[in-house]
Amino acid sequence: MVNSQAADREAEPFRSLVLRYRGRTGLTQRELAARMGASRRALQEWEAGVNYPTADRLKALIQVLLEEGGLSVGHAREEAEELWAAVLREALRMHATLDRAWLDALLAEHTPALLPAPDQPRVAP
């Protein structure tokens, strides 16, 4: 049996996800669009549910959201996957699957080193 809250979250529309994650960054539509190399109009259409990004634009969106704090620490992978799944579900022309190697590399590059490696002693501040 699937948790109804999890099922609701899985079915959340792409436009809602983009609005929420952009809201976390504090960026305007214009700023986010510029950072990812898209037009403000394109971002407006995504947030209105009128249009959807290509795979390349979706990768750029995920990267900027990760860099700007739009994806939650500890949940960035799930949220990036959720964005991709929403586009696959809603956009008739989108058939590209998420490149897991790309996502792994992106997350590794942006994961803060909050804790020392297991073989290194902790240093008091």
C-alpha positions as CSV (number, residue, x, y, z in Angstrom):
1,M,0.0,0.0,0.0
2,V,1.4,3.4,-1.0
3,N,1.3,6.3,1.4
4,S,-1.3,8.8,0.2
5,Q,1.0,11.7,1.0
6,A,3.8,10.1,-1.1
7,A,1.3,9.4,-3.9
8,D,0.1,13.0,-3.9
9,R,3.8,14.2,-4.0
10,E,4.6,11.9,-6.9
11,A,1.6,13.3,-8.9
12,E,2.5,17.0,-8.2
13,P,2.6,18.9,-11.5
14,F,5.9,20.2,-12.9
15,R,4.7,23.8,-12.7
16,S,4.1,23.5,-9.0
17,L,7.5,22.0,-8.4
18,V,9.3,24.7,-10.4
19,L,7.4,27.4,-8.5
20,R,8.3,25.8,-5.1
21,Y,12.0,25.2,-5.9
22,R,12.4,28.7,-7.5
23,G,10.8,30.2,-4.4
24,R,13.4,28.6,-2.2
25,T,16.2,30.3,-4.2
26,G,14.7,33.8,-4.0
27,L,15.4,34.3,-7.7
28,T,13.0,36.1,-10.0
29,Q,11.8,34.4,-13.2
30,R,14.2,36.7,-15.1
31,E,17.2,35.8,-12.9
32,L,16.6,32.1,-13.0
33,A,16.0,32.1,-16.7
34,A,19.2,34.1,-17.3
35,R,21.3,31.8,-15.0
36,M,20.1,28.8,-17.0
37,G,20.4,30.3,-20.5
38,A,16.6,30.4,-21.2
39,S,14.2,33.2,-21.8
40,R,11.9,34.6,-19.1
41,R,9.0,33.7,-21.3
42,A,10.0,30.0,-21.3
43,L,10.2,30.0,-17.6
44,Q,6.8,31.7,-17.3
45,E,5.3,29.1,-19.6
46,W,6.8,26.2,-17.5
47,E,5.4,27.8,-14.3
48,A,2.0,28.2,-16.0
49,G,2.0,24.6,-17.2
50,V,1.7,25.7,-20.8
51,N,5.1,24.3,-22.0
52,Y,7.9,22.1,-20.8
53,P,11.7,22.2,-21.0
54,T,13.8,20.1,-23.2
55,A,16.2,17.6,-21.6
56,D,19.0,20.1,-21.9
57,R,17.0,22.9,-20.4
58,L,15.8,20.7,-17.6
59,K,19.4,19.8,-16.8
60,A,20.3,23.5,-16.7
61,L,17.3,24.1,-14.4
62,I,18.3,21.4,-12.0
63,Q,21.9,22.6,-11.9
64,V,20.9,26.2,-11.1
65,L,18.4,25.1,-8.5
66,L,21.1,23.0,-6.9
67,E,23.6,25.8,-6.9
68,E,21.1,28.4,-5.6
69,G,19.6,26.3,-2.8
70,G,16.3,25.5,-4.5
71,L,16.8,21.8,-3.9
72,S,16.7,20.6,-0.3
73,V,19.9,19.5,1.4
74,G,19.7,15.8,1.8
75,H,16.8,15.5,-0.7
76,A,18.3,17.1,-3.8
77,R,18.5,13.8,-5.7
78,E,14.8,13.0,-5.0
79,E,13.7,16.5,-5.9
80,A,15.7,16.4,-9.2
81,E,14.3,13.0,-10.0
82,E,10.8,14.4,-9.2
83,L,11.2,17.3,-11.6
84,W,12.4,14.9,-14.4
85,A,9.5,12.5,-13.7
86,A,6.9,15.3,-13.8
87,V,8.2,16.4,-17.2
88,L,8.2,12.8,-18.6
89,R,4.7,12.4,-17.3
90,E,3.2,15.6,-18.6
91,A,5.2,16.6,-21.8
92,L,4.2,14.5,-24.8
93,R,7.4,15.2,-26.6
94,M,9.8,14.4,-23.7
95,H,11.2,10.9,-24.0
96,A,14.7,11.4,-22.6
97,T,15.4,9.5,-19.4
98,L,17.3,11.1,-16.6
99,D,21.1,10.7,-17.0
100,R,22.0,9.2,-13.6
101,A,25.7,9.5,-14.2
102,W,25.3,13.2,-14.9
103,L,23.1,13.7,-11.8
104,D,25.6,11.7,-9.6
105,A,28.5,13.9,-10.9
106,L,26.5,17.1,-10.4
107,L,25.5,16.2,-6.8
108,A,29.0,15.1,-6.0
109,E,30.3,18.5,-7.2
110,H,27.8,20.5,-5.1
111,T,27.6,18.4,-2.0
112,P,29.2,20.3,0.9
113,A,31.8,18.6,2.9
114,L,30.1,19.0,6.2
115,L,31.7,16.2,8.0
116,P,35.3,15.0,8.0
117,A,36.2,11.8,6.3
118,P,35.9,8.8,8.7
119,D,39.6,8.5,9.0
120,Q,40.1,12.1,9.8
121,P,39.7,13.5,13.4
122,R,37.1,16.1,14.0
123,V,38.5,19.6,14.7
124,A,36.8,21.7,17.3
125,P,35.8,25.2,16.0
